[in-house]
Amino acid sequence: MKRALFAGLAAALLPTIAAAEVRQDGWNVRGLTAPAEIIVDRWGLAHIYAASERDTYFLQGYNAARDRLWQIDLWRKRGLGLLSASLSPDYVKQDRAARLFLYRGDMKAEWARYAPGSEARYTAFAEGINAYVDEIAAGGKPLPVEFTLSRSRPDHWRGDEIVRIRSNTLVSNAKQEVLRARVACTGGLAADRLRVRLYPDHTPEMPKGLDPCVVTPEVMADYLLATGEVAFTPGAAPAPAPLDQAAETARLDGSNNWVIAPSHTATGRPILANDPHRSLLVPSLRYVVHLEAPGLSLIGAGEPATPGVALGHNGHGAFGLTIFGTDQEDLYVYALKPGDPDSYRYRDGWEKMTIVRESIPVKGGAPVNVELRFTRHGPLLFSDPANGRAFALRTAWSEPGASGYAAASWLASAKSWSDFRKAADHWGTPPLNLIWADTTGSIGWVAAGLAPIRRNWDGLLPVPGDGRYEWRGFQKAATLPQVKDPTQGWFASANEMNLPPGYAATPPSFEWGERSRMDRISKVIASKPHFSIDDAVALQMDTHSELAPRLIALSKRLQPADPDTRRALTRLAAWDGDLSAESIAATIYETWATQHLGRVLAAHSTTPAAQAVIDLGSPDAALRILETRDPLLGKDPVGSVDAILLESLDATLADLRERLGPDMATWQWGRLHTIQVSPAIAPLADPAQRQAMTVGPLGIGGSGSTPAVAAYRGGNFAVVHGPSVRLAIDVGDWDKSVFLNMPGQSGDPGDPHYRDLFPGWAAGHYAPLSYTRAAVDRAAERIIRLKPAP
């Protein structure tokens, strides 16, 4: 098997690198309390060595500003509702929406949920960012080009602001509730089976008192503005993404992870692998960093705007994550009091909304005064006084201790399974499959995160806000599933429904990822009794689909008259399911399964109005309906299956002829399935700058159903989701661990580390995750020696 690692080559070459080739810098930094070092290695990974934990987190913030200042400054302004002050009056609506979702509770309760000392860490991190911002203002460091393009300046931070921002939380049930209500209104609730598949098998129930037709997409406008990215469209104010597109984007968020016991590895040491799937952007949504101080040793990936890391290792144990499917949102529908739109029906009376008045500063203009309304359940998203209705959202992520990934603070010092369990017990959001492996050989998994208790409904549709549908607190952490040292010798998760058989509690959700990635991962791991780091890399790059054989099996009985259709079916029948960039069968299958099968099925099975909501639907949902001869197929389900398959395949071939030409032999998957990423600010740049900022295009293999996730959205095949970062960790022999960050570590288009990891990300060539000081010194490209400023 090809050795798909930079690490082996690097180990051979790095000892020959002369010390003179290592760039040396000396900086005086105000706010630093003792001398320190940042060693940047050949892959852009910053290794931070400081004399105290406080200085380490200070320098993590300082270094984040060095590499990613524009990205993190925009993250803060978006989250706090401060875009208008920095950019233009066009962002007032987005600022108002963001402020609806800020944490407004007791900060003492907030900090108490995180590891001791967290407030000091966040404060130090913010102070480090501020120190770098001050150096820019004094002319000592360059201002990133994006600030020039946007005619803005970076702001100062406070530590508490970071945890108050909640609009970046990875949950999405509210969007699904609205879409399900739209399908129920236009085609009946059963038609939602065409759109998504529920796990475990479940029939949604219409909540008593809900008219689904009153739930319109405009209800979610503020939510979508608050949780959406910042757009730079000259001459146009930001608009919320279409609801179906936003829901699909959220559905694609996920990850793979697995952990292998020493008894099943080639070295006798555990292996932990993780590749979180997020929107593929430049700069990357993740940042890999190494933190060292007395009492602190931590390396891995996290959000660049937050201290610490969320996946990686601490020299004692390694930890990773994927999204667990807990439903942490509910949309409430209220009856407004006649003549008083600020009061709503609750039980036998009327309850007043809380009104918060704030002033939004505006660049070049007067502040805009806004009113934010809150019900007992949460922020008011939409009010329709003319029809006597209003809508608000309850979320787990508005609870104390539920800032995204902030509970990872407990993992920094975890040394054992019991320490890891304690960290999981404190986890708020997002809900996760947390995995662990330590140097004693223990491995395990815990489902973590706040899981609301719903006694009398399933959480799949909006509910009346009159008191009949209330959360009864949250499930105790100990009731969520977990396993230590599994008897099979490994554990894996890929966002699938993984509640164990006989799970006693009410399922925390019915909305999970489909199983194809997990099925492939399980098959590969089970086939390798001596699993290695190379095997982990190969599995993260695996482009085989376990979803494809299901459609091919259904198509075996087809007998088309058209020769092109017969040729297509012959190719599919001989195909091994590998969605490589060179595969022609992959092109036919993916276009059929994702672009035409669901649409034709919906046209045969429901109303035109419902079809418009369902659109392409989920391939897993469509296949389930065809496989089970669902009643939606009508009186002749077998005939309907064949007719739907043939009609959708004919549409597929016509589509591909138009896209790629008449010669089927030229229909390679990589011609359609390409990745190209540009930063959001690119529309403000000139052509030369845009070109410098753009990464790609490149044709790649995989899809949303393969372990090597390369998911696309809607009617084109441009890759928008995949692994933002990949880690494969050799637990105990840490320097043999490897990583990739897509497309690079730096956010500066002029920096070599802006895109240097992109070719390796696409081809499976990983970089070493150097951990020991000797390995870091060998890999050094630049050494920044820092001293306290006088």
N, C-alpha and C positions, 0 to 999 in steps of 0.2 A: 504494500500500500504506500502511495506517495506520502512522504513526510511533509505535511502541509503547515510547516511552522517556520517563521523567521528565526525562532529561538535557536535551533540547531546551528544554522549558519552564523548567527550572531556570536554564539559561544566560541566558534572557531576563529572569527575575525577580530573580536573586540580586544583580546590581549595584545594584538599587534598595533593597536592605535596609540600613537604617541601622545604623551601628556600635553604636549604643546598644541594639539588639535582641539583640546577641550577649551571652550571659551570661558574666560574668567571675568567676573564682574564683582564689584564691591559697592554696596548701596548702604546709605544711612537712612534708617526708617524711624520716623517719629511714632511713638506708641509701643515700639518693641522694647522689652525690658532687659534682654541679654543677647549676646551674639548668637546667630543662627545661620543655617544654610538651606538653600533650595537647590537641589541637584536635578537638572532636567536631563532625562535620558534621550537616547536616539529616536524614541518613538513619542516624545513629547510628554512623557509622564513625569510629573513633578514630585520629587521625594523631599519632604520637608523635615528638617532636623532642628529642634529647638530645645532650650534648656528647661522649659516648663510646658505643662499642658495648655495653659492660657496662651503662651506665645505661639504654640503650634496651631491652635485654632485661629488666632490673630493672623498668622501667616497663611493659613488656608484661605481666609477671606482676601487677604492681600494678593495672593497668587491667583485666586479666582478672578479678581479684577484685572490682573496682568494678562490673563489669557481670554477672559470672557466678559469684560466689563459691559459692553453694549447689551449682551444677552441678559445678564442678571439685572442690570438697571431697568431694562424694559419689563422683565418679569415682575420686579417690585412695583413699578408704576402701574402696570396693568392690574395687579392684584389689589393695590391700595386705592385704585380709582384716581390716579394722578396723571393720566396721559394728557389730558387737556392742558394742564399747566406746563407741560414740557413740549408738546407737539403742536396742537391747534384746537380751536373750538369744535372741530368735527368729532372729537372723542367724548363729548359731554355725556351722551347717552350710554356709551360703554363704561365710562367712569361711574355713572350712577348705578348701573347694573352691577358692577364689581363690588360696590360698597354694600349692596344687599347681602353679600355672602361673606363679609368679614366676620371673624370671630369677635363677638361683643360680650363675652362672658367674663367671669372672674379670672384674672391673670394668675392669681395664686393657685387656684384650682388647675389652671392650664399647666403651669410649670410642675406642679406636684405629680402629674401623670408621667413625666419623663424622668430619665435617670438623674440622680442627684448631681447638681452642678450644671445642669443644662442651660439655665438662664445665663450663667457666666460664660458658657461656651458660645452661645448665640451672640451675646454682647461682644465678646472678643472677636468673633467672626465679622460682625458688622463694623467694629472698629478697624479691623484690617482693611476692609473695603474702603472705608473712609480715608484711611491713610494714603491709599493709592490714589483716590480721587483728589486729595489735597495735593499730591505730587504733580498730578496733571495740571491742576489750577495754578501751581507755582512754576510750571514750565519744565519740570524735571522729567516728566514722562509724556509720551505722545497721546493725543486724544484720538481714540478709535475713529475710523473714517465714517462710521454710521452716524455718529453725533454731528459731524459736519453735514452729511447728506440731509439729516432731519432738522438741522439748525437747533439742536438741543444740547444740553449739558447733563452730565451725570449728577445725581443727587447723593446726599448723605443717607446712611441707613441707621436704623435702631434694631437691636436684636429681637424685641418683641414683635416688630412688624412682620418678621419672617413667619412666625407661627400663627399670626392672625390671618394671613392670606390662606383662604380655603378654596378658591375658585379653580385651583389646579388639581383638585382631587380626582382620581381615576374611578369614577362611578358613573352609571349611565341609566339606571332603571327608569327615571322620570321620563326620559325621551321615549323609552319603549312603552311606557304606560300610555302616553299620548298617541303614539302610532297604533297601538292595539285598540284604543278607543275609536280612532278614525276608521279602522277596518271594521270594528263591530257596528259602527253607525252606517257604513256604506255597503257592507256585504254580510253582516252577521259575524258573531264572535268565532264561529267555527272556521271562517275563512282565514283567520290569523295563523292557522296551521300552514298555510301557503307561504307565509312570510318568515316565520322562525319556528324552530323546534324547541320544545320545552323538555327539560330533564329534571327529575324523573318524569316519565309520561304523566301528563296532567292536563285536565280540562279546566280552563279558567272559568271562574264564576263572576257574573255581573254583580257588583255590589248593590245591595238594596238602596234605592234612592238615587242612583246615578243614571242620568241620561247621557250616554256616550257622545251624542251629537252636539252637546254644548262644549265639548273639549276640542278646541280648534288649534291648529299649529301656532297661531299668534300668542297663545298662552305661554309658550316657551321662549318668546323673543328675548326677554331680559336674561333668562338662564343661559341661552346660547351666546348672547353678547358677552356675558361675564366669564364664561368658560372657554370662549373661542380665542384664537390667536389674534395678535394685533396686525391689522392689515394696513398697508401703505399704498393707497390708490389715489393718485393725484386728482383733486377736484371732486372726490366722493367721500361721504362719511361712511364709517364702518357699518356694515349690515350683518345681522346674524346669519350664520350658515343655514341652508335649508335643513329642516328637521330630520329628514330621512338620511341626508348626507352626514349630519352630525351624529346620528344614532349609529350609522354604519362605521364611522371613524372610531367611536367609542367601543363598538363591538370588536373591532380589530385589535384593540389594546390587549395585550396578553404577554405570555412568556413561556419558555420551556425551562425546567430545571430537573436535575436528577442528582442523586447522591448514591455512591456505590460503597459497600462495606469492604473492609480489608480482605475478607475471604473471597471476594469476587474480582479483585484487581491484580494486575501483573506484578505490582510491587509489594503487596501486603499492606499498603496504606490506603486510606479512603480517598476517593475522588469526588469532588463536587463541581458541577457545571451549571451555568445559568446564562440565559440570553433573553433579557427583557425586550418585548416587542412594543415599540412606540412609533409615533409618526417619525419618519426618516427626514430629518431636517439638518440644515447647516446653520450655525454650529449644532453639534449633537446635543440631544436632551440630557446626556449623561457626561460626567467628567470623572476620570480615573485619577486618583491621588494617593499618596503615601504619607502618613503622618507618624513622626517619631518624637518622643519625649520621655523623660523618666515617668514610668507608670502608664505610658500610652504607646501602642504599636498597632497601626491600622492601615490597611491598604485595600483598595477596591473602588467601586463606582458609586456615585451618588448624584443628586441633583446639584448642578454647579452653584445654585443660589442658597444652599443650605450646608451647615457644617457636618463633618463626619462622612461616613459612607453607609449605604444601605445594603450592599452586597459585596462580599469580599472575605477577608480573614483578618485576625488579630494576633497571629502567631500561636494561638492555642486552638482556635476553632474557626471553621469557615461557615459562611451562611449565605443563603440565596433566597430568591423569592419569585413567585408568579402570582397573578391575580386569582383569588378565590372568589367564587360567584356570589357572595352575600349581597342581598338587596338592602342598600342603605338609604333609599330615598322613597318618599311617598308624596304624591300630589293630592292636595285637598281642594275640594270644590265647596264654596260657601254660598248660602243664601244671604243676600244683603238686606239690611233693615230698610223698609220703604222710607224714603226721605232722608236717610242717614247712611251714605255709602261707606262710612268709616266704622260701621257696626255690622256684625255678622251673627247669624243664628248659631247658638251653642247650647245644646240640650234644651232646657225649657225657657231660655231667655236670650238676650242679645249681649254680645261681648264687644267691647271697644277694641279697635286696633291700636297698637302703639305706633306713634308717629315720631320719627327721628328727623330733625331738620339739619341739613348740612350745606356747606358752601363749597362748591367745586371751583378751585382756581383755574383760570383760563389764560393761556398765553396771548398777550396782546389785547386783552379785553377785560371787562368786569367779571367778577366771580358770578357763577350761576347758582342760585339757591334751589335746592331740591328737597323733596320730602320722600322719606323711605318709610314704608308701612310694614308692620309685622303683626301676624296673628300669634296665637299661642303655639302654633305649629312651626312657624318660621316666616321668612320673608314673603311678602305679597308679590307675586310674579305678574299678575294681570287682574285688572278690575273692569267689569262691564256693568256700570250702574244702570244703564238703560234697560238691561235685561235682569238686573238684580242678582248678578253673580260675581264672584271673585275667586282667585286661585292662589294658593300659597304652597310652599314646599317645606316638608320636614326632612331633615337629613341627619344621618349619624355624624357626618363630618363637621357639623356645627357644635358638637359636644366638646367639653374640655378634654384636652389630650388627644384630639383627633386631627391635628395638623399632619398633612401628608408626609409619611416616612419619618416623622420626628421621633417616634418611639424606637427607631434604630439606635438611638443613644444608648439603650440598654445593651445592645450587642457589642459595643466597643470593648467592654471589659468581660464579656462572657467567656468562661473557661471550661464549662462543663454543660452537660445536658440540662441540669437543673437551672443553671444560669440562663440558658437559652429559653427554657420554658418560662422563666420569670419575665424575660423580654417579650415573649409572645403574649403573655397575660396582659401586658400593658399596651398592646398594639391597638390603635384606633382605626386609622384609614391609611391607604386603601386596604380592603380586606385581602389577605394574602395566604398563599401556601408558603410557609417559611420552612426551609430545610437547613440541616445542621450536620457537620462532621467535625470531629475533634481528634487530637493527637493520641487519645487513648483508644481510638478505633470505634467509638460510638457514632452512630448516624441516626437521623430521624426526621420527622415531619410534624408540623403543627399547623392547623388551620387557625388563623389569627384575624382579629378585627372585631369591631362592634357589630353584633348581629341583633337587630330589633326583634322583639317578640310580638307577633301578630296573632291574636287568639281567634279572630273570627273572619279573617280574609287572607288571600294569598299574595297580596302585594303587586299583582300584575296589572291592575287598572287603577285610575284615580278613584278616590272615595269621598263621600260627603264629609265635610269638616264639622259636623254638628255634634260630635262626641260619640258616635256609634263605632268609630274605627280609630282606636287609640293604641299606640305602642304600650306594652306592659313591661317597659324596661328593656334590658339587653340580656342575651343568653350569657350565663357565666362562662368564662374562658375555658374552664375544665370540661364543659359539656360539648365543646367543639371537637371534631375528630383529631386524632394524633396517633403517631406510632413511633416507638423507639426500637431501634435495631430490628427491622422487619425480617421475618424468617426467610424471605426469598433473597435477602442479601442486598436489596436496593430499593429505592423509592424514586418515583418520577411524577411530575405533574405538568400539564399543558393546558390549564384552564378548563379541563373537562369536569363533568359532574363526578366528583370522587368521594362522595359520602359513602362510608362503608356499609355493607349489607346489614340490615337490622338497626341502622342508626335511629336512636329512640326519639330524638327531638324533632320538632317540625323543621323541614328543610329550610335553610336560611335563604334559599332562592330556588327558582325554577328556570333561571336564565344562565346558561353556562356555554362555554365554547363546545363546538362539536368535537368528536373523539378522534378524528383521523390522525392528528399529530401524536397524540398519546399512544394510539395503536402502533404507529410506526416506531416510536421511541421504545416502547415496551418490547416489541419484536426484536429490535436490534440489541438492546441490553441483554435480554434473555438468551440471545445466541452467542454471547461472548463471556465465557466463564473467567477470563483473565483480562478485564477491561483496563484500558490504558488512557493516558492523556491524548495520545493520537486518536484513539477510538472516540473520545469525547469531542475532539475537533471534527472528526469525520461525521459524527452524528449531528452536530450543530449545523453542518453544511449539507446534510442529507436532503435531497430533492424528490424523494419518493412519496407519492400520495396514496394513502389507504382509502381515500374517498373515490378515486377513479375506478377501481375494480367494481364498485357497486353500480355505476352507470353502465360500464361495459357488460356486466352480467345481465342487466335488463335488456340490453340491445341485442343479445345473441339470437333472439327469436325473430328479429326483424328481417324482412325479405324485400328490400327496396328494388324498384325497377331501374332507377337511375344509376348508371355506371360509376359516377363520381361518389355517390353515396355508398355504393358497395366497396369502392376502393378505400374510402374513409373508415368504414367498419372493419375492413381487413387490417388496416394499419393499427386500429385500436385493439383488435383481438390479439395481435402479435406483440403488443407493447407491454413493457414490464412496470409501467406506472411511474417511471422516472421523468420528472419534469425538468430535464436538462435544457440548457439554452439552445442546444442543437436539435432537440426532438421536434418532429413534425406531429406525431400523435399527441404530444402535450398541447400543441396549439389547437388542434381540433377539439380535444377533450375540454380544455379550459374555456374556450369560446362557447362550446355547447353547454357546459354545466353552469357557467356563471352569467352568460349573456342572453341565452335564448330558452333554456329549459324551463326556468321558473316563470318567465313571461308567458310562454305558450301554455303552460300548465294553468296559470291564473286565468288566462283568457277562456279556457275550457271549463273552469271550475267556479267562477264567481262573477260579480257584476263589474261593469266597466269602471265604476267609481271606486270600488275596492281595489281593482287592478292598479289604478293610479297610485294608491298608497303602498301596495305590496311591491310594485315595480319588479325588480329582478328576483326578489326573494332570496332565501338561503338555499344553496345546493343541497345541503343536508336535509332541510325541510322538504324540498321537492322530492328527493330520492326516497325519503321515508313515506311520503304519500303514495308514490308509485310502487314501492316495494310491498306495502301493506294493503294495496287496493282500497285506499281510503274511500269512505262514502262520498267524499267530495267529487269523486270521479264519475258518479252517476250510476245508471242501471247496468251498464256494460263496462265494468272497470278494466277488464283485460283488453278489450278493444280500444278503450280510451287510452290506456298506457301506450299501446303500439302507435296509435295515431299521434299522440303527443310527442313521443320520441322521434317519429319520422318527420313530423312538421318542424320540430325544433332543430333537428339535425340538418334538414334542408335549409333552414334559415341560417344556420351556422356556416354552412359551406358557401352560401351566397354572400354572407358577410365577409368571410375570409377571402373570397375571390376579389371583392371590392377593395379590401384593405391591402392584400399582398399579391394580387395577380392571379391568373388562371392556373398556374403550374403548382400543383400541390407539393411537388418535390422541393419547393423553395420556401415552404411555410415553417421555417424554424421558429421555435418559441421565442428565442432571444430577439427576433426582429420586431415582435410586438411588445414583448415584456421587458421594458427598459426602465432604468432609474436615472433621473436627473434631479438634482436639488439645488435650489438657490435660496438665499435668505429672504425673509419677508420684505426687507427694505430694498431689494433689488430694483423695483420699479422707479425708485428715486435716483438711481445711479445712471451714469452715461453708459453707452454700449461697451466701452472698454472695461469699465468697472464691473458691469454685470457679468461679462465674460470671466473676469478674474474671480468673481464670487461664486460662479456656477461650478458644480461638481457633476461630472458625467457629460453626455449620456453614455450608458453602458447597458447592453443586453445581458440579462442574467436569468438563471433558472429559478425553480421553486414557485410557490404560490402561497395563498393563505392557509392551505391544508397540508403543507409539508413541514418537517422540522425546521428546515431552512426557510423561515417565513419570508415571503416577498409578496405581500398582499397589495392588491390594487382595488380601485373603487369605481363602481358605476360602469359607465359605458366605454371606458378606455382601459388600457392595460399598463398605464404608468404606475410604477411601484411607489406606494406612499407609506407603507408600514412594513416593519421588519425589526431585526435586532439592532437597537441603538448601541448596545455594547454586548460583548461576549466575554465570558470568563470560563476557564477550565483550571481548577485548583488541585494541585497535588498536596494533600494535607500532610504536613510534616516535612516534606522536602520542598519547601515553599518556592524556591527559585526555579523549579521545573514547571511552575504555573504559567499560564499564557493568557493574553487578552487581545481584544480589538475594540476600538471605539470608532464609530462611523460618523463622519469621514476622517476625523482627526481630533486632536486634543484642543487645538487653538481655535479661537473665533476670529482671528485676524487673517483676512484673505491674503495678505502679503507674507504670512509666516509659513515656513515649510511644513509645519505640523497642522495646517488648516485642512489638508486633503491627503496627507501621506499614507494614511491607513486605509483609504478607500479601495485601492487595488487589492490589498490583502483581505479586506472585508468581503469583496466579491469572489475572490478566488480561494479563500480559506488559508491564507498565509498569516499566521498569528505572530504577535510580538511577545517577548518575555515579560512577565510580571515580576520584575526583579525586586527582591525583598531584603536579603542580607546586605550589610554595608559593602561587603566585597563585591557582590554582584552589581550593586548600584554604581560603585566606583568604576567598574569595568565598562558599564553601559553609558557612562556620563558623556553628555554632549556639551553641557554648559553648567558651570557652578556659579551661583549667585551667593556671595557672602554678605550677610546683613549684620549691621550693628545699630544699636540704638542711636538715634539722631541726638546731637548735643542740645 
